Amino acid sequence: MVDSPPICLQVEYIVNGPDPYNPTNPNNYWVTLIVQAPQYYSTGRYDGTSVAVGMWATGSANGYVFRVQRVIKDDLYNSAPGPTKVDVILEDVDGFNAKIDPSQVSGGGPSSNTLGYIFQLNPLTGLPALTSVNNPPTITFTDSVVARFMYMQPAVGSTGPTGPTGSLGPTGPQGNPGDRGFEGPIGPTGLTGYTGYTGYTGATGLGLTGATGTTGRTGYTGYTGYTGYTGYTGYTGPAGDMGPTGPSGGPIGPTGLTGYTGYTGYTGPAGDMGPTGPSGGPIGPTGLTGYTGYTGYTGPAGDMGPTGPSGGPIGPTGLTGYTGYTGYT
């Protein structure tokens, strides 16, 4: 891009040596440009801080021109652009200055303590915009510089007819995928949409109530089981006679063996109480204790019998009959 108005700044050259960044390139030169005077225009001025990569610099003679390849801005060479001074790397493009060197000795490089100009090219014609050469180094300076760029222009003839469109060539191989870019920040959350209205409830249908189904039949009553028979009651053995009471004061006989306890029979009715016998008779020996029979069921209490005469012997107890089976209900 060309500045407007185009820069045309007079400078003095101080040659420091070859390019310190690429010292083996014979067409590059490290030069300090001393601004002779700022270039003023209606709204500002150009000075050393205006020099930029891509601008051009002229030599003092022979039509030499150089392109500004680098503006040195680091502290390695104690260089920083200022209004009156700027360090640059100047490039002899394609070594053309060396080709037109009439001395065949200098190699087309810039010379110290000589004057020149910083300028730009017209982007349409490619010719130098030397608009403010108030102090040309030589009388043919401007002519030499313009002629140099006119010589470099490609030949331009009339436009010929357009040729036919060529056939489409084969598709080239697919290139490698590029690196994935950084993820952008998460955008703000959008507004919450409004809730739609609730639809109306449809009318209730008017269908008829279905007929009542028939009543099912009543099931039959099952039969009642029969009552089992009641078992018979076993008979009670007869009571033995009571023996006479022995004389009082006799010796006590030995105790007989204790029989096993039989089943308890049912209690009969209590008898009538008999009269009290005479006292004083001797106590007879204790008879053997019979075994206790099986206990039958208890019957109703009978009336108490009369009291027999005291002192008679006790007869043996009869066998108790067995209790019959109980029938099932």
C-alpha positions in Angstrom: 0.0 0.0 0.0 1.4 3.4 -1.0 1.2 6.3 1.5 -0.8 9.3 0.5 0.9 11.5 -0.3 3.8 9.2 -1.3 6.9 9.4 0.9 10.0 11.0 -0.7 12.4 11.5 2.1 16.0 12.7 1.6 18.6 10.7 3.6 22.4 10.2 3.9 23.9 6.7 3.8 26.3 5.3 6.4 27.3 1.8 5.3 28.0 -0.5 8.3 28.8 -3.7 6.4 27.1 -6.9 5.2 23.8 -8.1 6.4 24.4 -9.3 10.0 21.4 -11.6 9.8 22.5 -13.2 6.4 26.2 -12.3 6.1 26.9 -14.6 3.1 24.4 -12.8 0.8 26.5 -10.4 -1.3 23.4 -8.3 -2.4 22.4 -7.3 1.2 23.8 -4.3 3.0 23.5 -3.0 6.6 23.0 0.8 6.3 22.2 3.6 8.7 19.9 6.3 7.1 20.4 9.8 8.5 17.2 11.9 7.7 18.2 15.3 6.3 14.9 17.0 7.0 11.4 15.8 7.7 8.9 15.7 4.8 5.9 17.8 5.8 2.4 17.6 4.2 -1.0 19.0 5.1 -1.9 16.8 8.0 1.5 15.5 9.2 5.1 14.6 8.3 7.4 11.7 7.3 10.6 11.1 9.2 12.8 8.1 10.3 9.9 6.4 12.0 8.0 6.3 8.7 10.5 4.1 6.9 9.0 0.6 6.3 9.8 -2.7 4.7 9.0 -2.7 0.9 10.0 0.9 0.3 12.9 1.8 -2.0 16.1 3.8 -1.6 18.2 5.4 -4.3 21.9 5.7 -4.7 23.7 8.9 -5.6 24.5 7.9 -9.2 24.3 5.3 -12.0 20.6 4.6 -11.3 21.3 2.4 -8.3 18.2 1.5 -6.3 17.7 -0.8 -3.3 14.6 -2.3 -1.6 14.2 -2.0 2.2 14.2 -5.7 3.2 14.3 -5.1 7.0 14.0 -2.3 9.5 16.3 -3.1 12.5 14.5 -2.6 15.7 16.3 -4.8 18.2 19.0 -3.9 20.8 21.5 -6.4 19.4 23.0 -3.7 17.2 22.0 -0.8 19.5 19.5 0.2 16.9 16.1 1.7 17.2 14.2 3.8 14.6 14.0 7.5 15.4 12.9 10.7 13.7 16.4 11.4 12.5 18.0 8.0 12.1 17.0 4.4 11.2 19.0 1.3 10.6 17.9 -0.9 7.7 18.9 -3.9 5.5 19.0 -2.8 1.9 18.7 -5.4 -0.9 20.1 -5.1 -4.4 17.2 -7.0 -6.1 18.5 -9.7 -8.4 22.0 -8.1 -8.2 20.9 -5.6 -10.9 23.0 -2.8 -9.4 26.1 -5.0 -9.7 25.3 -5.7 -13.3 25.2 -2.0 -14.3 28.2 -0.9 -12.2 30.4 1.0 -14.6 33.5 0.7 -12.4 33.3 -3.1 -12.3 34.7 -2.8 -8.8 32.1 -1.5 -6.2 29.7 -4.3 -6.9 26.7 -1.9 -7.1 26.5 -1.3 -3.3 25.7 2.0 -1.6 28.4 4.4 -0.6 28.8 6.1 2.8 28.4 9.9 3.1 26.3 10.1 0.0 22.7 11.3 -0.4 19.7 9.5 -1.7 15.9 9.3 -1.3 13.4 6.9 0.3 10.4 6.5 -2.0 7.6 4.2 -3.1 6.3 2.7 -6.4 3.0 3.4 -8.0 1.0 0.2 -7.5 -0.6 0.4 -11.0 2.4 1.4 -13.2 5.3 0.1 -11.0 7.2 3.4 -11.5 8.8 5.5 -8.8 6.8 8.3 -7.2 9.6 10.8 -6.9 7.3 13.7 -6.0 9.6 15.8 -3.7 13.2 15.6 -5.0 14.2 19.1 -4.0 17.9 18.4 -3.9 18.9 15.8 -6.5 22.4 14.3 -6.1 23.0 14.7 -9.8 21.4 16.5 -12.7 20.2 13.2 -14.2 19.2 11.6 -10.9 15.5 11.4 -11.5 15.9 10.4 -15.1 18.2 7.5 -14.2 15.9 6.2 -11.5 12.8 6.4 -13.6 14.6 4.8 -16.6 15.7 1.9 -14.3 12.1 1.0 -13.4 10.9 1.6 -17.0 13.5 -1.0 -18.1 12.2 -3.4 -15.5 8.6 -3.2 -16.7 7.3 -6.2 -18.7 6.3 -5.6 -22.3 2.5 -4.9 -22.5 0.8 -5.4 -26.0 -2.8 -5.3 -27.0 -5.0 -7.9 -25.6 -5.5 -10.9 -27.9 -8.6 -13.0 -28.3 -9.5 -15.3 -25.5 -8.5 -18.9 -26.3 -10.7 -21.9 -25.7 -11.1 -23.2 -22.1 -8.8 -26.1 -21.5 -10.0 -29.4 -20.2 -10.2 -29.9 -16.5 -7.1 -31.6 -15.1 -7.2 -34.4 -12.7 -7.9 -33.7 -9.0 -4.7 -33.4 -7.1 -4.1 -35.5 -3.9 -5.7 -34.3 -0.8 -3.5 -32.3 1.5 -2.8 -33.2 5.1 -5.5 -32.0 7.5 -4.6 -28.7 9.1 -4.0 -28.3 12.8 -7.1 -28.0 14.9 -7.8 -24.4 15.8 -8.4 -23.2 19.3 -11.8 -23.6 20.7 -13.7 -20.4 20.9 -15.2 -19.2 24.1 -18.7 -20.4 25.1 -21.3 -18.0 23.9 -23.9 -16.6 26.3 -26.9 -18.7 27.1 -29.8 -17.7 24.9 -33.1 -16.4 26.2 -35.6 -19.0 27.4 -38.5 -19.3 25.0 -42.0 -18.6 26.4 -44.3 -21.5 27.4 -47.1 -22.1 25.0 -50.7 -21.9 26.2 -52.5 -25.1 27.3 -55.0 -26.4 24.8 -58.7 -26.6 25.8 -60.3 -29.8 27.1 -62.6 -31.5 24.6 -66.3 -32.1 25.4 -67.3 -35.2 27.3 -68.9 -37.9 25.1 -72.6 -38.7 25.5 -72.5 -42.5 25.0 -75.3 -44.7 26.5 -74.7 -46.8 29.6 -74.4 -50.5 28.7 -77.1 -53.0 29.8 -76.7 -54.9 33.1 -75.5 -58.4 32.6 -77.6 -61.4 33.8 -77.2 -62.7 37.4 -75.2 -66.0 37.5 -76.8 -69.1 39.0 -76.4 -70.0 42.7 -74.1 -73.0 43.4 -75.5 -76.1 45.2 -74.8 -76.7 49.0 -72.4 -79.6 49.7 -73.5 -82.6 51.8 -73.0 -82.7 55.6 -70.7 -85.4 56.9 -72.1 -88.1 59.3 -71.4 -88.1 63.1 -69.3 -90.9 64.3 -70.5 -93.4 67.0 -69.6 -93.0 70.7 -67.4 -95.7 72.2 -68.8 -97.8 75.2 -67.7 -97.3 78.8 -65.8 -100.1 80.4 -67.3 -101.8 83.5 -66.1 -101.3 87.1 -65.0 -104.3 89.1 -66.9 -105.2 92.4 -65.7 -103.8 95.6 -64.1 -106.4 98.0 -65.5 -107.1 101.5 -63.9 -105.2 104.3 -62.0 -107.6 106.7 -62.6 -107.6 110.5 -60.6 -105.2 112.6 -57.9 -107.0 114.5 -57.3 -106.7 118.2 -55.8 -103.4 119.4 -52.1 -103.4 120.5 -50.8 -106.1 118.3 -47.5 -105.8 116.4 -47.4 -103.9 113.2 -46.8 -106.1 110.3 -44.3 -105.4 107.6 -45.2 -102.8 104.9 -46.2 -104.5 101.8 -44.9 -103.7 98.3 -46.3 -100.6 96.7 -48.2 -101.5 93.6 -48.1 -99.3 90.5 -50.6 -96.6 90.3 -53.4 -97.5 88.0 -55.5 -95.3 85.9 -57.9 -93.2 88.0 -61.5 -94.3 87.5 -64.3 -91.9 87.8 -65.5 -91.0 91.3 -68.8 -92.6 92.2 -71.5 -91.0 94.2 -70.8 -90.5 97.9 -72.5 -93.0 100.2 -74.2 -92.3 103.5 -72.0 -92.1 106.5 -72.3 -95.3 108.6 -72.4 -95.4 112.4 -69.2 -95.2 114.4 -67.9 -98.6 115.5 -66.6 -99.4 119.0 -63.2 -98.2 119.8 -60.3 -100.1 121.4 -59.9 -103.0 119.1 -56.5 -104.1 118.1 -55.1 -102.8 114.7 -54.4 -105.6 112.4 -51.5 -105.9 110.1 -51.4 -103.7 107.0 -52.2 -105.8 104.0 -50.3 -105.6 100.8 -51.1 -102.6 98.7 -52.5 -103.6 95.4 -51.4 -101.9 92.2 -53.3 -98.9 91.2 -55.5 -99.7 88.2 -56.0 -97.6 85.2 -57.8 -94.4 86.0 -61.3 -94.3 84.4 -63.2 -91.3 83.9 -64.8 -89.6 86.9 -68.5 -90.3 87.3 -71.0 -88.4 89.3 -70.6 -88.3 93.1 -72.8 -91.0 94.8 -74.5 -90.8 98.2 -72.4 -91.6 101.2 -73.1 -95.0 102.5 -73.4 -96.0 106.2 -70.3 -96.4 108.3 -69.6 -100.0 108.8 -68.4 -101.5 112.0 -65.0 -100.4 113.1 -62.1 -102.9 113.3 -62.9 -105.3 110.5 -60.3 -106.3 108.0 -60.0 -104.3 104.7 -60.5 -106.5 101.8 -58.6 -106.2 98.6 -59.5 -103.5 96.1 -61.1 -104.8 92.9 -59.8 -104.3 89.4 -60.8 -101.0 87.8 -62.3 -101.5 84.4 -60.8 -99.9 81.3 -62.2 -96.8 79.8 -63.8 -97.4 76.4 -62.9 -95.6 73.2 -64.3 -92.2 72.6 -66.2 -92.1 69.3 -65.2 -89.4 66.7 -67.6 -86.5 66.1 
